[in-house]
Amino acid sequence: MAEPTVHLEVRDLVVQYGGITAVRDVSFHVGVGETVALIGANGAGKTSILRAITGLVPKASGALFLEGRPITLVPPHRLPSLGLVMVPEGRGVFARMTVRENLQLGAMHRRISASRITEDIEEQYERFPRLAERAHQLAGTLSGGEQQMLALSRALMAKPQLLLLDEPSMGLAPIMVEKVFDVIADIASRGVSVLLVEQNARLALELAQRGLVLESGTLTHDDTASALLQSPAVRAAYLGEAT
């Protein structure tokens, strides 16, 4: 039996908040091992798409498939065991738990030995040495950049096959943005599929193989990242360049 080539498929997704439609009949896919950037203005509906995929907001209609299997009705807490993990906007660390405890929580669904968890934590410490220095510090006392490192590392403790990232560069200093995106590139190079929502459109498209453009809840472009980087309309609207 052939291996699936599409990791995530979103069909005709609609998300509504009361009488407001935030996402309108959006369809796209993320290929196995592919990095896809989802860009658009603030309020375009990007985060709503990620939250609908992970079941954190209800879907008015539409269907979701993970490697061909329907996951539309799968509850959020079961998705990590299927290989789908999200790093939310705002990091979402457990502020009153230590760095190490946050990382341990990331591996909860894997049902592995304590020694294996320790090995995986050490791997994250090698990736982000600052976390090793802060291992016994409460997560809520970390800087914004350190919390982003922790949120990303906690997600990686789950050993995802598909990683959803919501604004990983938000509020970070340029040197930290570079570090975080280097890690994302490394993750992708290891075969993990990535769906990246990112306000820095140029950075996102330079990392991705393919890009999606969302305008007022509607998908207007689905093309290779290189084509979108050369598109006059995209350059003017999202890359800060005059036409």
N, C-alpha and C positions, 0 to 999 in steps of 0.2 A: 504494500500500500504506500502510495507516494506521500511524502511529508507535506504538510500544509505550507503554502507560500504566503498566506495572509494571516497575520497574528490576531489583529483586532479589526472587526468590521462594524461600522456604525451605519444603520439604515434609517433614513427618514426620521431623525431624532427631533422631537419637539419638547421644549421645556417652557413651562409657564409659571409665573408667580402671580397668583390672583388672576386679574384680567389682562396681565401683561405677558406677551410672548417674548421670551428672551432668546430662544433658539428655534429657528424655523426650518423644518424638513431638511436637516443637515445629514449628508451621507458622505462617508470617506472610509479609508482603510489604512492600516499600518502594516506593512509587510514584515515578515519574519526577519529580524536582525536590522530593520530599517529605523532610521531616526527621522521623524516627521515634526516640523515646526508649525505650530498654529499661532498665527499672528493676527493682530487687529487692534483697533483703538480701545481705550478703556471703555468698559461697558458694552463691548461688542457681543459678549456671551461666551468668551473663551473658557473662563472658570466654570461657568454653568455646564459646559460640555463635559469637562473633566469630572465634575461632581455628579453629573447624571450617569456617566459611565461607571463610576464607583458606587452608585446607589445612595449618595449623600443628599441628593435632591430627587424628587419624583419625576418620572418621565411622563409627559402628557400622552405621548405616543412614540412609536419607533421601536427598533429592535437592535440588540447587541449580540455579537458572536465573537467568541474567543477560540481561535484555531478551528473555526467551523461549528463550535458548540454554542448553543444559545445560553446567554448569561443575563438576559434582560431582567429576570426575576431573582437572580442570585443575590442574597443579602451582602452588605459590605464586608462583614467580618469573615466571610468565606472566600473572598477574592484573593487574598494573599496565598492561600493554599492552592489556588489555581495559577499562581505565578504573576498576578497583577497587583502592583503596589503603587500608591501615589504619595508624592511629597507635596503637601498642600501649600498654598500661598500663606505666608506668615509663619512657616516652619512647623508649628503645631507640636513643639516638644512638650514633654511632661515637666512643667517648671519645678515642681516640688520633689522630683526624683533626680538622682545623680546622673551624670553622663553615662556611667557604666550601666545603671539600671535601665535607662532609656534604650541602650543598645541591646540589652538582654530581652527587652520587650519585643524588639524587632524580630527576634527569632522564635517567639513563642509558638507559632503555628507549626514549626518544623519538627517538633518532638525529637530532638536530638540530645545527646548527652551533654552534661555540663562542661566536660573537657572540650567537646567540639565547639560549643558556644564560646568558650574562652579563646580557642584558636581563631574563630571568626572575628571576635572583638579585637584581638591583636592585629589582625589583617587591617581592620578599620583604623587602628592606631597608627599603623605604618602609612596608611593613605593620608591621614590627617594627624600628624604628631601632636598638634595642639590639644586634641581630645585626650590623648594619653596624659598630658600634663594636667588636664582638668577632670580626670576620671572620677574623682570623688566629690566634685563640686556640683551643687544643684544647677540643673539646666537653666532655670530661670535667671541665674546670675551671670550667664554667659553673654558675650557681645552678640550683636546680630549676625556677624560673620561666623562666629563659633556655633551659634544655634543652627545656621544653615548647614554647616559641616555635620552637625549631629543629626539633623533631620535626614540628610542624604545618607549618612552612614547607617542610621537606624533602618531606612528602607532597604539598603543593601544587605543588612543582616537577614532579611527575609528571602534572599537569593531569588529576586524577581526575574522572570523572563520578559516581562513587559513593565516598563517604568513610566509613570505619568508624572511630569514635573510642572508645577504651577509657579511661574515667576521666580526661578531660583536666584536671579541676580538682584531682586528687589532690595533696595536699601543697603547694598554692599559697596564697599570701597572698590575701586578698579582692580587693585591687586588681588582682592578676594574673589571678584567676579572671574578673573582669569584662572584662578586656582579651581574654582567650582566647575567652570566649563572644561578645564583640562580633565577633571575627574569624570565628567559626563562623557567626554569623548573617549576616555579609556573604557568606561562601562560599555559604551556602544561598540567599541572595537572587539569586545569579548563576546559579541553576539546577542546582547540584550537589546530588545526593541524599545524605542523611546518615543513617547509623544510629549513634545515640549511646548508649553505655553510660555511665551517670553515677550516682554515689552520691548526689549532691545532686538528689533527685527533683524538687523544686519548680523548681529552675533548669532542669533538663532539660525538664520538661513545659511550662514557660513559653516555651521556645525552639521546641519541636516542634509539628507539626500533629497528630501521633498518638502514642499511647503504648502500650507493651506492659509487662505486669507478669509477672515470672517468680518463682515460688515453688517452691523445692526441685526445680528442673529442669523444672517444668511451667508452661506459659503459662496464666495465670488470667484476664487481662484483655487485650483488644485494642479500644481505643476512641479517640475523639478526645482530644487532650490536655486540652482544656477540661473534658470530661466526667470524666476521671480526677482533675483538680484539684478537682472538686466532689464526688467520691465519698467518702462517710464512711469506708468501709473503707480506701481508699487514703490518705486524709488521716490516719487514725489510725496506719496501719502505716508509712507512708513520709514523711509530712510533719510528723510530730511533734506532731499535734494530737489532743486527746481527742475521742472520739465524742460 
